[in-house]
């Protein structure tokens, strides 16, 4: 029987294009309307731009509503997979991004710290898309992103403080003068992740209880899903409008940030895939684990970078470049997944054995 691979919907398929267009619009506004930055900054309070803060909170809401937290206990039946996922996603991943950032961007401290922030935020949104395209295990993915969401709420601020304030000096990187406290990071995470997290849980269970699962899945989720992309594009337009006069430097900066990101996606995907295979995971589980480990929560990284360092910061700029690089890179890895499936899981006996574990 012929297999039909799933396809991206129209908005997700051309996400890289939409991001490029938003960048061009933003740069054009900043270049041709020099007073636009004063207008945008007039809505700021300290490092926080109020309309942008609202947009960032809204951006986080849709992916969180899609998480079925009731699926979390299911992965407890697969302790080996859960342990491998935790070690690689939360221990290896952040340290790998730290090493890549300090190696490639040591001379660009703002981009370097921005990349480190990206590395400590595992993906909870687009991983659903990549997993579906690669025909991975939906239930396992739901459980993993549920756990990752909870861990980010409680431990992201600790991770950020550890890598930015403790690890950087240990690696001989001095003089950044970050001057950030764990309380400052925690407050930012609480606002940009805690608020949408609470709203998502409340709306999810309230709608399901009083209106029903069918309406929630078929009407509500399709309605709110595009909001993430709209809010992301709004963020990009605003940020790039503030950098309109720096357009000459932009291509090289994008390239500098893209290199360590591509290396990170690739290493994390293959590492997780072969570790999963080694401990007996079937193809669907291995793919779910691999995309969960290789993707990042750029929405949170952007929000935290803007909240802590400001809308004009290089950290925020690095966060915005993230999804621009991630989309084409992980689409390629979806195709790689099917190649790995044919190579390592094509024998009927092996498939039967692993599916029954």
Secondary structure, 3 states (H helix, E strand, C coil): CCCCCCCCCHHHHCHHHHHHHHHHHHHHHHHHCCCHHHHHHCCEECCEEHHHHHHHHHHHHHHHHCCCHHHHHHHHHCHHHHHHHHHHHHHHHHHHHHHHHHHHCCCCHHHHHHHHHHHCCECCCCHHHHHHHCCCCHHHHHHHHHHHHHHHHHHHHHHHHHHHHHHHHHCCCCCCCCCCCHHHHHHHHHHHHHHHHHHHHHHHHHHHHHCCHHHHHHHHHHHHHHHHHHHHHHHHHHHHHCCHHHHHHHHHHHHHHHHHHHHHHHHHHHHHHHHHHHCCCCHHHHHHHHHHHHCECHHHHHHHHHHHHCCCCHHHHHHHHHHHHHHHHHHHHHHHHHHHHHHHCCCHHHHHHHHCC
